[in-house]
């Protein structure tokens, strides 16, 4: 083999090696793009789930506040009922005392 042939064969080997590295780089880029697309989809799903969870938490907080308000109203009404009951009992005692006097 002459030097020119050896140089051409060496260039062919170098070119083949370069083509192989380029093909691997292209495959890697394509694989990374697919992986990125999949991760973006997972992120979108996770963000929707987070938004729904935050909404549910906000709703639960509003319900808790409403329950607290209703409990306070209930306690207030119970005290008012007890007060009215005592007053009515006093009035009935007064009426009973008037009948015996």
Residue pairs with C-beta under 8 A, 6 or more apart in sequence:
1 9
